[in-house]
Amino acid sequence: MAIRYSEALGIIKSVAEDKLGQEDGRDVDVVPLEDAVGRTAGEDHVSPVATPLFDASTVDGYAISSAATANATKKRPVTFIVRGAITTEEELRNGMPSSGGGIPSCFEIKTGARFPTTTTIHSLDACVRAEDVVTTAFGGQKMITVVEPIPKNANKRSAGSDIQNGERLLEKGEKIQARHIMALASAGITGVAVRRALRIAIWSNTDLQITGASVYFLIAAFRELGAYVDFKGVLEGSTDTLSKTVLQQNGNAAYDAVITTGGVSMDLKLALKTLNARIRFDDVAIEPGRSVLFATLPTPYISPLVALPGSPVATAACFRFLLVPFAMQLSGDRQSVPKILKMQAKHDCRNLSVSCPPHSDCFKHGWIQRNNRGEEYVQLGSDQKPAKVSHFAASDCWVHVPRGHTGSYKDTLVYCYPHTSGSSM
């Protein structure tokens, strides 16, 4: 008798938790900052400093005293002597010339460079953009003219005004994105604690001319999740040969899961029986993918074996709704949150119960659209055959139609998972 999808999902997550418990602290690696994108944070990361570390310019221009420009106009401009250029912290430590005479001093400054704290006469507290001044020279001395008041702290980023000391920049379980890398780099963090990448072995149960679409989909989909994937070839032979192959792939603990695609053969089931494997389920009330098998071997062989159906779209559905939750649980990733939307049927669609039996959880592909009021809804694809690749490839989301629906498109709310990299292939 088929088990419910919710039961199958609970089993898969429980196995992932058991496997995670056997990691013994070996599940977190520290990688260079530039290699962390796409990985899962293994711990919270907080800033060790407040940033910026110093007052800095936000533009290319001239560090000036705002007070000196208070009465500046086009008719009565204010002239500054350019005493030097500030491009690096090293130049600041070497010292800068002081002001002289009654003409205020300024310094040419680059974006991100440290603001000078003071000169002999004037406090430099603002930056005027290079394009907003007129440059001249007198007796070999470069000068600039300002024709309007420049507000205090204009184009200046104050020390400690951005990231705060102790501020959390990255939360454990977050998928690391480029925006996180920017914040970590700003805080001077060069090494990132990440969950180790999952290791997946994939076998085909038959010739690649038959299963190629499913095999290459799985390789790509797991890699989008950040996993290391080994394609092992075609799994074939007698029950004894299959037993030895399965035992070898699971027993050396080299992989977090061993995946087969191309259907569940009787020889594979016999091989698992020979190994005293526990078949957790091999009949799930889902469409498509009902025949998916999930098995675990006796300890110390801890890697589960998952045998997927032969049709490519059924393989993709089982990946998204069974294997992705397993991978996220094992990686410590946050589970994705679906959109809850209404469906809209095309005029040639029949009753929902025909394509989605109420006693099953059904997984369909479709498109998220908006009506003329700006409200989102989901449109199911017109051809949901599990062997039909073109319609699935053109879709932009997965649609989970939960068991127990009323049979009416109009009254059924569904869960929608947009096809985004690393979550809902």
Secondary structure, 3 states (H helix, E strand, C coil): CCECHHHHHHHHHHHHHHHHHCCCCCCEEEEEHHHCCCCEECCCEECCCCCCCCCEECCCEEEECHHHHCCCCCCCCEEEEEEEEECCHHHHHCCCCCCCCCCCEEEEECCCCECCCCCCCCCCCEEEEHHHCEEEEECCEEEEEECCCCCCCCCEECCCCCCCCCCEEECCCCECCHHHHHHHHHCCCCEEEEECCCEEEEEECCCHHHHHHHHHHHHHHHHHCCCEEEEEEECCCCHHHHHHHHHHHHHCCCCCEEEEECCCCHHHHHHHHHCCCEEEECCECEECCCCCEEEECCCCCCCCEEECCCCHHHHHHHHHHHHHHHHHHHHCCCCCCCEEEEEECCCCCCCHHHHCCCCCEEEEEEEEEECCCCCEEEEECCCCCCCCHHHHHHCCEEEEECCCCCCCCCCCEEEEEECCCCCCC
